[in-house]
Amino acid sequence: MADISRDPPALFFKEHLEEAVQKHRLILSESVMFYTVTLLSSIGNRRFLEEPLGERLVRADSETGPERLQLLRTTGDDALLITGFWSNSLNRRMISLNYFIDIGVRAYEVLGDEDKGTLGDTFRELAEKFMPLADAIEEVSSRVSLTDVRNILATYERWQKTRSRRLAKRLADMGIQVVAISKAQ
């Protein structure tokens, strides 16, 4: 696993997700927590595919190898984000929340069945706890808006390049402490 202690956006989401998980009395393995924090941290840069999730899930059934696994993973991840982070936007659509839940659970179940290792355990747990986890993610979403997330990520990326004190202060004002780490010699 990567070291999220060196990634302020990941720390931001980890803190908020831990609070939400505790509030919802949800017990998650370390690997599911890490996976979900990583997924949330990528939300500002995430590209959602035009293809409806149901069609993508059907297409994954006809694929084999790494492409199949990637389709299943992005389908499950997108369904989790839509169900949790953007659930409020579903109120304005004709598509039911249960549609996204069913697709996400199925994608993660298949991934869990196909990988017998640690990642398989992670996907099986994501399938089993999909709805409670989506509720916790919605809690995180209610604390931040997508604009805030993109602003945080963009500010952090600019700070990484410039090490500007002004940007570090702006990040601190957003609740993110940045630490300049020199590269190993």
Secondary structure, 3 states (H helix, E strand, C coil): CCCHHHCHHHHHHHHHHHHHHHHCCCCCCHHHHHHHHHHHHCHHHCCCCCCCHHHHHHHHHHCCHHHHHHHHHHHHHHHHHHHHCCHHHHHHCCCCHHHHHHHHHHHHHHHHHHCCCHHHHHHHHHHHCHHHHHHHHHHHHHHCCHHHHHHHHHHHHHHHHHCCHHHHHHHHHCCCCCCCCCCCC
